[in-house]
């Protein structure tokens, strides 16, 4: 967790999109991109059922027996009206957390691979990128993933360009959109580009979410990128995207996950905010 109380913090690596950059003042340790590693773990059920579109592909994976980990990490509370920032989970359990952003590219292949590996993931979706087919993501929800907040517009400069009210409005817009289409209001927020500030931390808390989530590892362009070390570690939060290279990125994550002997666990379950 980054309890940064400065005016602004910037995630050092690109969070969403190859062209994204962060410009605010500080850089959280969780700004590196790391490929997701399919593991034998899954996610818990999502509250609120929303009918799944008949056009969406249906997962056919055989669910694995998952180990149950008693969390040895407690989500920091909101203090002084500011939501905490989480970059990595300090845990002794052999777990890793997969997060997938945006929602630009929607392919049956991504559904098939997530089902085949039985991976639960935190899906930080942007309304403007999923609005053409929001029902597509109900399939991932059925597999055990959860939908989280990545704003309505994906303005990577929102931390510098927008004040408190604009940020809150954008976040709340995604909160309501997620509830309408997926039956649950997100509890976690990921800033576009990774940059955040104390103003954003306040907006996140006031929009009804529990924490800002960044990262230290990323699956990108078919390989793993690490901010710390050269392999996955217990408690790492891995960033990935719904992009054309989804299969290559997921393969890189899987290789790293298996090599590290880690299980993929749903972040919300471990934090108690599912």
N, C-alpha and C positions, 0 to 999 in steps of 0.2 A: 504494500500500500504506500502510496505517496501522499503524505500529509502536507503537501506543499501549500503554503499560505501566501505565496508571492502573487504579484499581479497577474502573471500568466505563465503557463508551462507548455512546452512544445514537445510533442512526441518526436523523437529523433528520426525514425524511419517512416517511410510512406505508409499510411494506414489504408487508404482506399484509392486504388487506381495508381498506375505507374507514374502518372504525372503529378500526383499529389505531393505537396511539400508543407511543412509546418513552419510558421514564422514567429509565433509568440516566444516569450522570453526563455522559459526553461524547458528542459527535455526529460520526460519521465523515462525511467529505465525500461519501461515496457513498450518502447516504440519500434522494436525490430519486427520484421515479418517472419513468420515461421510456418512451414507447410503443415497441414493437419495430418495427424497420424491415425489412421483407422485402428481402433483397438477393440478388445472384447468387452467394452463397457457400454452401457446405455444410459438413457435419461428417464426421469420420472414423468408421469402423466401431466398434461397441461390442463389447467383449470378452464372450464367453459368450452363446450363443444360447438364447433361451427361445421355445418355440412361441407364435405369435401366435393369439389367440382368433379363431375364425371370425366372431364377432359384431362384431369391430372393422372399421372402414372401411379400405379399401385405397387408398393414395395412387396417383395416376395422373399426377403431374407429370413433365414431361420434364426430366431433370437437365441443368443448365447446365455448361459448361466453367468450372471455377473456377481463379482465379489462386492460385498458391502463394506464401505469404509466409513468409520465413525470420524467425522471431521475433527481435526486437531487445530483448526484455524477458525477464528471468529471474525465475522465481518465488522469492521470498525463502525461505530455509530455516526450519525450526522451530528457534527459539533459546530455550534455557532452558526447554524443555518447552512453549513457547507457539506456537501456530499463527499465522502472519502474517495480517493483515487486508488485503484488496485491495478498493479502491474504484474504481480506474481503472487501466488499463494504459498506462504511459508508452511510447508507440511513435510512430514516424514513418510507419508504414504506414497507408494509408487504410482502416482496419478498424473495425468496431463489433461489440459482443458482445451478443446477445440472450439474456435469461434470463426464464423464465416460472415463476411460483410457484403453489404449493398444489395445484391439481387439482380444485377444487370442481365446476366446470361442464364437462361432457364432451359436446361436440357434434360431429357430422360436419362442420359448417362450419369448426371450428377445424382439423381435419385437412386439409380441402380447401384452406384458405387457406395453411397452412404448406407444403403440397405444391406449390401453384400458384406461390408465390414462391420455393420451394426454399430455405427458411431452416432452417439448423441452429440449435438453441437448447439451452441448459443448463436442464433442467427440474428445479427445486427442489421436489420433491413431498413432501407430508405423508401419512403412512400412513393416518391416520384420514379423510382426504378422498378418497383414491383406492381404499380398500379395497372399495368397492361394485363397482368394475369396474377392477381393476388392469391387465387386458389391453388396455384402451383405449389406454394409453400406449405399447404395443409398436409401434403404427403410427408414432408420432413417432420412436421408436428406429430403425425401418426406414428412415425418411427421413434419418437422420443425426444426430439429437439424442441427448443423454445424460441419464440420470436422476441427479440429485444429492440431497443430504440436506437436508430442511427439517423434520426431527423427526418423531416419531410423533404427538404430540398438538397441536402448534402452540400451545403456551402462550406468549403474547406477553410474559408477565411472568416467564418462567423465569429470566432473568438476575438478577432480584431475589428471586424466591420460592424458588428451588431452589439447593441446594448442589451441589458438584462431582459427587457420586455420582448424584444424580437426573438431572443434565444428561447425564452419560455414558450412563446407562441408556437415556434417551430417544433419544440419538443412535445408540447401538449397535442399538437396536431397529429404527430405520429402515435402518441399514446392512444388517442381515440380511434385512429385508423386501425391500429393493431387490435384493439378491443372489438371493433366492429367486425373485422375479418377473421380473427383468430381466437376470440373469446377470452382474452387475457390482456391486461395492461402491463407493459414491460416494467421490470424492476431494475434493469441495468441500462446504462447509456454509454455509447462509444462516440466520441467526437469525430466528425469528418476530418481526416488528415491527422488525427491524434492530438492536436493542440487543444489545451484547455486553460482556464483561468479561474480565479476565485469567483468572478461574476458567473461563469458557467457552472461552477460547483453549486452556487446558490440556486441557479435556475434549475439544475437537475433535481435538487432536493425539493424545490417548490413545485416541480412538475410531477412529483410523487414517486421518484425513483430513489434507489438506495445507494448507488455508487456509480462512478465513472470507471470503465474498464479499458485499460490499455494493453500492452503486450511487450514481451522481450524476444519472442521468436516468431518467425513468419515463413510460410510456405509460399514461394513466389517464383514465377518463371521456371517451374520444374525443379526447384532446389530449396534447401532450407537456409534461411539467414538467421543469425543469432547476434543479439546484442552482448550477450555474456557467454563466454565459452564457445565450444564447437559441437555441442550435442544437447539434446533435450535433458532437462533436469526435473525432478519431482516438483510439481506445483506450477510448471510453466503454463502460461496462457499463450496459445498459438493463434496467430492471425492468418486467415485465408480469405479468398474472395470467390464469388460466383463469377468466374471469368471463362474465356474460351479454353484456357489451359487448366481447367479444374482437375481433370484426370491426372495430369502430370504433377500438379501441386499436391494432390491428395496422395499420390504414390510416394512423393518425397517425404511427406509427413508420416506415412505409414512405415516407411523404412526407418526413419528416425525414431519413431515411437517403439517399434519392435526392438531395434538395436539397444534402446535405453531400458527395455523391460518395463514399460509404463502402460497403464490402462487408461483408456479415454473415459473420463467421467464428466457428467454434466456440471458445469460451473455453478448453476443455480442450485442444484441439489447440495453441493458441498458448502455453499454459502447460506443455505436455508432460505432462499428467496424464490423458489420455484413457483 
